[in-house]
């Protein structure tokens, strides 16, 4: 057995677990000092089914809820300890790092492992059936303590609700915690992406499933130089059988931007967390370049003349101001849709800005696409069209795409699903407004299964595992829907915060109602739910 301590964290062949595993127990370890972060004593009003009375208490409740949810999804006989704390992270007024996490140690050549292959500590322990580093915590996680303050995403802030109903302009803390714990559970590779070199000369289990369509080579078959280039190829995919088998049901149809007129081309695009969702029905028209009369007229950061883009699709350059401000100015000048041309050869999701309310559908294209469209204006028309037989976020062979933009994004490149996934995925590099990490884990459990995690195929259990609710942890019909896991996490939260029977029933009622509304509670489970007093 060999192990190594990881110096920093992130912002395979099938391996069978040994023995009969039980639902994982994930234990948050509060690393904050008294009075700050997870211990912040600032009074808070209970929100979104979170009964906490202080900011710190609400943060702890969310973190424990996420830990219990992941614990219900996975099986392990070994407790998983996750260090958690709020600390200042890199941040600017309009963008910033929300959190970072990863395995504290990696292991190789233990019983049950693929030889000469690194695993994150939590996964290694689950496969081995024993704690390979008994005195160490398995995962480290940090969250941005400056969010919502001057100079740090200052128009935003954390939302501590457990209901998925995130207010406009806020960032769902539960989604971020689910994402970061997800990295620590081994949604990460351990190669040096700048040089392409493997950790201490050995590959890792995550990287064993990565393939580069640009070179038609598996990650492990490349030289270091080839890996460094592939990390920026925008062509990496996941080859695991479990993920690939679920792609047709988990992802929507691939829709691309088709440009006609002086140019015949089609482009991938990034989406916005504001405005109407861009669809073939609402995104169609002649393209016009924004010109607002300012020193940077194509950036659209000041108002354009009324009616300047009436009935047109406005093309605007990235830079200077927030995406939603650009879209808002364009719509006020009559635009029916907006295309943002990026200033690098990549596409990305676009965050909202609480200072305005843009309602037009808005998409982003890469730098080269923007330049090609500008070169033929005004003779260019835009339309979104579905590509028959293709899925949003997969390659032509139906393999899920991984994030590998042309510009290396430290902490994001490689160890995320690509931003082209639709619906948006929990493990994309950005937290999107339409996520529902308390209920929907998309393709992530399948990726864990490919690497060797055993998924819990049973029902949610309450009363410390003594009462079978009859609600499956995983929905049999909807990929990634984990209604039973949500129910189990909610029951644990209510039991730990409410001590009387009437209060417990009241605490659980909205969770059960939500699960019924999304069809996650089968009729066959109703009797068991009553027995468990749910």
N, C-alpha and C positions, 0 to 999 in steps of 0.2 A: 504494500500500500504506500502511495506517495501523496503528499499534499503540499500546497503552497498558499501563502497569504496573498490576496490580491491587493495591489497598491491603490487602486481606484475602482470606482463602480461606474455604471452607466448613468447619465441624465435621461440520422444516425442509424445505425443498424438497430433493429428492434431488440430491446433488452427486457427480459421478463423479471418482475419482482420476485424475490425469494420469500416463500412462506405466504401466509394469509395476512394481509395488511388490514388496518382499520382506518377510518376517516382520520385525516391528519389533524393534529392539534398545533395551531400556529399561535405563538405567544408574543405579543408586542412587549418590547423592553424599553421603558421610558428613559431616555438618555438626557432629557432636559433638566436643568436646575430648577429649584423652586421659584415660582413666580413668573416663569417664561414658557413660551412654546406650548407643550402639552400640559403645562401646569399654570397657564395664564389664568389669573383669578378674576379677570374682567367679567362682570355680570353679563349674561346673555339670555335672550328669550328663547325658549324651546322652539325648534323650527323643523318642518318636514319630517315629523315622527322621531326627531332626536330630542329626548327630554332633558338634555344637559342644561344646567343653570349658569355655567360659566363658559367662557371661550375654551379654556383648557379641557373642561369636562366634555364639551361637545366634540372637540378634536379626538379625545381618547375614545369616546363612544364610536365615532366613525372608524377609527383605526381598528378597534376590536371587531366591529361589524365586518370590515373587509377581511380581517384575519379569519373570522369564523366562516365567511362565505367561501374563501379559497380552501379552508380546511375541510368544508363539506364536499367540495368538488374532487379533491385529491385524497389518495390513501397513503398513509405512512405509519409505521409503528414507532417512529422516532419523532419527538417533539421538534418543531421548527421555531427557533427563537429569532425574532426580527427586531433589531435595534431601530428605534424611531425617535426622531427629534426635529424640531424646527430650528433652522439656521439661515443666515443670509446667503442667498445664492445669486448667481449672475443675473442682472436684471437691468432693464432700461424702461423708459416711460411707456413705450408701446409694445415691448416684448420682453421675455425673460424665461428663466428656467423655473419650472414649478416644483420639480422634485428630482431626486436622483437616487438610485438604488442598485444593488447587485449583490452577488454572493461574496461573503468575506473570505472564504477559503475555497479552493478547488481541489478535487481528489482524482486520482487515477489508479488503475490496476488493483482495485478492490474486488471482492467476490461479486460476480454478476455483471461487471463492467465490460464494455468493449475494450480490449487491450490498448495500452498506450494512448488513452483518450481521456481528456479532462472532463470532469463533471462539477457543477456547482455543488456545494456542500449539502444543501437540502435534498436535492435529487440523489446524490450519492448515498446519503443515509437511508433514503427510502428504498433504494435498490438493494443495498447491502443488508438492510434489516437491523442495523445497529448504528449507534452514534460513533462516527469515525473520529470526531474531535470532541470528546465529552465536556471539555471545559470551555468551549467556544460557542458564541452565538453564530448562527448560520448566515444571516442576511443583515445588511446595513441599509438604512434609508434616511433621507433628509428631505425636508420640505421648506419652501421659501417663506421665511418669517417676515419678509419685507413686502409681500404682495399687497397691493392696494395703498401703499404709502408713496409720498412724492418721489418720483424717479424710478418707480418699480411698478409697471402695469397699474399706474396710479388711478385709472378709472375703473378698476376691477376690484376683486376681493374674493375670499373663500366663501363657499356655500356649504354649510355643515348638515344639510338635510339628508335623510336616508330614502327619500321618495322619488328621486330622479327629476324633480320639478325645479330645475335650476333657474333662478331669475336671470333675465337678460343682463349681461355685463358681469355676471359672477362666474366663478370656476368651481365646479363640483369637486369637493375634496375627496369624496368617496371614490369617484372615478380615478383621480390621481393616485390615491393610495392603492387601489386595485392594480393600476398600471405598474406602479413601482414595486410592489410585492411580486407582481408578475415577472419582472426582471430577475429578482432574487431567486425565483423558483426555476430559473435557467432559461428564460427568454433572453439569452445573451451569448455571444461568442467571445473567445478570449485571445484572438489574434491581435497583433499590432496592425491597425489598418493603414498606418502611414507607410510602414515598411513591408507589410504582408507577412511578417514573421510570426510563427506560432509561439504560444507561451512555453518557454523553456524547451522548445524543440518538439512539442507534442500538440496534436490537434485537439479539438474539443467536440463534445457530442452534438452541440448545436450546429457547428460549422460542417459536421459530417453530412448534413442534409441540404447544403447550399450549393447551387449550380448557377453558372454564369452563361446566359444565352448569347452574350457578345462573342465569347470565345468557344462556346460549346464544350466547356470543361467544368468538372466538379471542382469545388473549392479546394479540396484536399489534393487534387491532381495538379494544381498549379505551382509554379515557382513563386517565391516571395514577391518578385516584381509583378508577376501576373495578378496576384491577389491584390496588391496595392492598386493596380489599375482597375480591376474588377469592382473594387469597393466604390468606384466612381462611374460605373458603367450604366447605371440605371437599367440593369438587365439581370439582376439577381433574383432567383426564385427558390422556393422551398420544395424539396423533392419527396418529403415523407408521404407514405401511402395514406395515412389517416387524414391529413389535411387535404390532399388532392382529391380524395373520395368525397369530401364534404363541400368542395368549392362550388359545384353546380347548385347546391341548395342554400349555401351561405351567402353567396355573392349575387348581386343583381346583374342584369345584362350590361355589357360594355357599351357605353355611350361615348362617342367622340365628337369633337368639334370638326365639322366639315366646312371647308371654305371653297367657294366657287366664284367664277367670274374671271378676273385676270390671273387667278391662281387656282389650281385644283389640288387640294391637299386635305389631310385629316390629321388632327392633333389630340393627344391626351391633354387633360386639363385638371387643375386643382379647383376645389370648391370653397365656398364661403360659409361661415357660420351665421351670417346675417342675410336678410332678404329672402325672397322666394327661392325655393329649390330650383335650380336650372334643369329644365326638361325639354324634350323635343317639342312640346306643346307651347312653351313660352319663350323659347330662345331661337329666333329666326328673323333675319332682316339684313339690310344693307349696313356695312361697317363704315363708321366715320371716326377719324382721329380727333381726340379731344384737343381743343385749343382755347385755353381760358384767358389768354392775354397777359399772363404773368411772366416772370423771368424764366419759369420752367413750364411753358404752356401745355405740354402733353402729359404732365403729371396730374393735372386736374385737382389741385389742392385749393383753388379758389373758385368762386361761382363763375359759371359760363353764362353767356347771354341767354335769356329766356327763349326756349324753342330751338336752340342751336342744334340739338340732336333729336328733334321731334320724330318719333317713330323709327329711330335708328338704333343700331347696336354700337355703343360708344367704346372705342379702344383707348385705353389710358395706360401710361407708363407707371411702373412702380417707383416709389421714392418720395421722400419729404414728409408725407402725411399718411394717416391710417387708411387702410383699404376701404373701410365703410364710408369715410369722408369723401373719397374719390367717387364711389358709387352714388352717394347722396347728391353730390353736385351734378353728376351726369343725369340722374333721374329728374332733378329739378329743372334741367334744361331739356327735358322731353325724352331722354333715352329710355328704351323699353328693356334693355339688357346692357351688361357691361362686360368687357374683356379686359383684364389687367395683364399687360405684358411684363413679365418678370425682367429683372436686370441681371440675372444669371441664367445659365442653361439648366434650369430645374423648374418644377412646379411645386406648389405648396398649398396647404390650407390657409384660409384668410380669416383672421380673428375679427370679431365685431368691435365697435367703438361706442361706448354708452352715450357719447355726446351727440350722436345723430341716429336717425332711424331710416336706413336705406331699405327699400322693399323690392327693388328690381333684382332679378337673378344675376349673379355675378360669378365669373369664372376666371382662372388664371392660366396663361400659357407660358411656355418657356421663352427665353430671350430670342432664340432663332426663329421660333414661330411668329413672335411679335414683329420681328424685322421683316420676315417674308410677307406678312400681311400688309405692313406699311408700304412696302415697295410697290404694291399694285393698287393702292387706294387712289381714287374712290371706287375702283372697279372690283369690289370684293363683297361677297355676301356670306353670312354666317348661319349655320343651322346645326343643331344637335341631332344626331341620328344614332340609333342602336346598331351595333355590328352583329349580324346574325351568328349564333353559335359561340359567342365570346362572352366572357364574364369580367365585370369591373374589378380589377385587382389581380388578374391572372394572366399568364402568357397564353400563346396559341395552343399549348398542350394542356391547359387547364391547371397549371401549377401556380400557387399563390405567390405574388410578387413580394419581395423584400425591399426595404428602403435603401437605395444606393444612388443618391443624387450625384450630379456631375461635380459638385463641390463637396468635398468631404466635410460632414457635419459631425464633429467629435461628440460622442455620447449619444448620437442618434443613428448615424449610418450603420447599416448591417443588422443591428439587433432590434429591428422593428418591422412590422408589416408596412408595405408601401402606402403612400397617401392616396393611391388610386383605388383602394378598396372601397366598395359601396355595397351595403351600408358601411359607414365608417367603423373601423375596428378599434377595440380597446388598446391594442398594442401598436397603433400608429405613433409616429414621433410627436404628434400634437394632440392635446385633449380637445375633442370636438363637442359642440353644444348638443348634438343629437345622440351622444352616448348614453347608455343606461347600464353602467357597470354593475349595478346591484341586481340586474336580471339577465343581461345578455353578454356573454363572453365570446361570442362569434367563433372563430377558428382556433382560438388560443388553447382550449383544452385538447383539441386534436393534435396541435403541435407538441404539447407536453406528452401526449400518448406516444407520438412518434419517437420521442427521446427516451422513453422508458418509464414515465410516470404511469401508475395505475389509477384510472378514474373511478370514482365511486358510482357504481351502477345501481345502488340501492335507493331507498326512500329517505326523506328527511326524518330525523329523529329529534324529539324534544325531551325535556325532563332528564337532561344529562344522558341522553341516548336510550332511555328506558321506554319511550313511547313512540311507536312507528306511526307516522302521520298518514302513510299511504301515498304521499305526494313524491313522485320521483325527483331525485336531485337534478337529473337532466330530462328535458322534455323529449319524448320520442319522435316528435314530428317537426320541431323547430330547432335547427342547428344552433348550439350555443345558449339556448334558453335554460337557465338554471333556477327555475321556480322553487324547487325543493330546497336548494342551497340557500336561497333568499329567506325562505320560511324558517329554516333552521337557525340562520344568523339572527333573524328578527326575534325568534323565541328566546335565544340566549341573551340578547340585549334587553328584552323586556324583563326577563327573570332576574337579571342582575341589577336593574334600576327600579323595578316596581315590586313591592313586597306583599300587596294584598291581592286577592283573587279578582275582584272587580276591576282594579286598576290594571292588572295583567291582561285581562280580556280586552279592555279598552285600548291598551297599548298595541296589541296584536291585530286588532280589527282592521286598521287601514292596510296593513301588509297583506292580510288574507284577501281583502277586497280587491287590491291591485292584482294579485295573482289570479283571482277569478276573472278579472276583466281582460287579462291577456291569455286566458285559457290554459293556465299552468296548473290548475287543480282539476284533475279528472273526476267525473261523477263517482267513480268507484272509491275515491278517497274521502268522501264526505262523512261516512260513518267513523272512519279512523280519526278524522279531524275533530269530530265531536268527542270522541273518547279521550283525545289529548287536550280537550278543553280549548280548542281553537275555533 
